[in-house]
């Protein structure tokens, strides 16, 4: 077990006396505990493990999805690539709980070249503070990438959303570097055809709307392998399965909150 | 408190004012008759050129030499700009027509935490300016000036100054030629010898003018100084020696004006929020009026530093297309706010380097993309879907929303709204390709302002599984108005 210490480099002024590792089980070694807690050692299969101590983890607002994301949510400072064919495939409903949480920070949430108008009343109903939202329409492709990169690396944005057309992986890599510099979350939206292309984004998600909800496939995730398809209602139950006779304002106030498929708890929590 | 003066001598100012980039090859100024060299830069001197050399000799020594004519008006303009720049170092500045600035600094030293820090600061700023300079301190204005023109001398204490002054030649006193000749004729070559002589004798033999000069040097008689009064408004014009054809070429001259702006703002504890740049274009043959272009640049939070403004102008110039060459530029500062340190967010943006504040980012985006490209969106209290949001110009930092809106949650609203409703072919609904899942929600509103609507809204499932927000108007036509994205 000696090489372990060279990998993990325990602090020199450690109060604990150096002791010989005898047990083959690394979990028992007290010297490893702090490292495991800090998340510096990734253990395969341990989904609760945080990978980077400095990155904040932000729940997606959908527990089923959180289970698939290592660390129970998005890790900030990363790029999330959403692949789908047509606008309206559930991309906004997937992100609204995250944006609602991020809009509490005194920083911008930048939307670069959205395909339609982000509808303020709907955002507000989902709990997003619309005063933090900036909508940018750039003239050229070059300007768009410049804006995304500047916004991601500036630290003046909590999240940056960009609808990309034809881009090279080089650009995606630049955006990822920019995001990791500042700790902002970046969301890029691309057509499904790019699914086969390689991408530097740590998270890649395919969205496919169906009659029952949205099929969500994590084809790439940080610190983990691809996951099988997951079906999420993304709030559709509350959107549609209302009884017309109880369609009153009293019940309507509940509808503001995004539906969670398996629980009735409030819509968002920050998981550490 | 003892007095301390600082003299900044810009020996190459007449030449350097004509530069149009940071690096310049060998160049020289011609005298009035355009026959001899009047001033050479260091590159030219390295080639063996000297002041007073005939043009033909100069050309044979250094064929690539650039020969220029003096522009006295630009020189005095530039000296004014330099005085504004120096305003941050001293409130009492005097302009000297032979390319010098006199600064009273004794009263300023406490604010700069001592002389060494002051001097370091000054050197730093001078370097950015791009003018060659000689600096000297002195306990009288004349002493500082003489030492500066002699090559520079920096010291805090009085004693070393006396020694340095004593070694200067008498010609440094800048007396008229006749008196200087008489002094050298008498064997008085150094200032020291002059100072050793009894004062009364000096006056009676060589005239009161010499005595007055010596008294000013030693400080026994005060020197009358006319101090520079900075203009109330910042408006600096710079005539360009060369016509500038690319927008990036404007950055070098602009940098000089921005340096002056920094000094001007710094001395007033202000930040500029808006700058206006007028570009004067070369007049066309057919009109008398000089065409000009006006560019405005805003900073959300206010800024005074040269580098920040220069970066913003660089971004702005990327969008600028020059129709005609530019011959002059004029910078005006309009809006100001108080200078106070910007407060970076302590909790959220400290993960690594707290880079830009949200305001700084907005200013950057404005500079490159233009104001119209960036909007905020706010809910608006109106029942008509297309009017229940408003685009706002993004000028300020994110603040809690004060816009009035209806309480959320009465009805489901889609995340995407189409800018204009898209007509749907009726057969799609007749054949139930689009299945209506929810509705109708009737919206009748707007009878008061000529945009009335009467619509029944539904949520429908498209064949590909997406959820759309569609309506039927009073004529029975179907439209798609949004996506539950």
Interface residues (C-beta under 8 A of the other chain):
Chain A: X54 X56 X76 X77 X85 X86 X87 X88 X89 X90 X91 X92 X93 X96 X105 X106 X107 X108 X114 X115 X116 X117 X118 X119 X120 X121 X122 X123 X124 X125 X126 X129 X130 X131 X132 X133 X134 X135 X136 X137 X138 X139 X143 X146 X147 X150 X151 X153 X154 X155 X156 X157 X158 X181 X182 X183 X208 X209 X210 X211 X214 X236 X239 X240 X242 X249 X252 X253 X254 X255 X256
Chain B: X345 X348 X349 X351 X352 X353 X354 X355 X356 X357 X358 X359 X360 X361 X362 X364 X365 X368 X369 X373 X374 X375 X376 X377 X378 X379 X380 X385 X388 X389 X390 X391 X394 X397 X398 X399 X400 X401 X403 X405 X406 X408 X409 X410 X411 X412 X413 X414 X415 X416 X417 X418 X419 X437 X438 X459 X461 X464 X465 X466 X467 X468 X482 X483 X484 X485
